[in-house]
Amino acid sequence: MRTRGTLLATTLAIAVLGTTAGCSFGWGPSVFEDEQVAADALPDGQEAVDTLAPESSRLLGDAEGSRWWAARNEAGEFCLVKAVVRTGGALDDVFSGCGGDEGGGMSVEDGEGLRGTWSAVADPEVPAGSTLLREHLIVTPAP
């Protein structure tokens, strides 16, 4: 019995190591390790960002007509922020979703069905039609 249990434990350990080998997880390196620059600033005067720490925001990029940021709220939780980019560059329809930390996965979706999914694994498989931003954020268009 002891040999069977040891063999099972060893097999599970190898399976776990095998599936994570070569993967980079969201908790290192962090998007928050980069120095904040002017482009990282969140949109002003938007209720959706009132509880976020402005010094924590980092621009992730643009996809599907929207701009995406990572930030932390006052409780230190990881947050995703999305704003629609209008003609001329104006930002509108800002929303944010927070929960947990950067090392875990999370997803936010706007009222139109556009979804941003933060992957704990860098460079995850990206579904057809979706866009990968900053190695972790998968932006999936509305159906």
Salt bridges, closest charged atoms under 4 A:
ASP34 OD2 - ARG134 NH2 2.02
ASP62 OD1 - ARG67 NE 2.84
ASP92 OD2 - ARG86 NH2 3.37
ASP93 OD2 - ARG86 NH2 2.60
GLU102 OE1 - ARG72 NH2 3.95
GLU109 OE1 - ARG115 NH1 3.84
ASP110 OD2 - LYS82 NZ 2.78
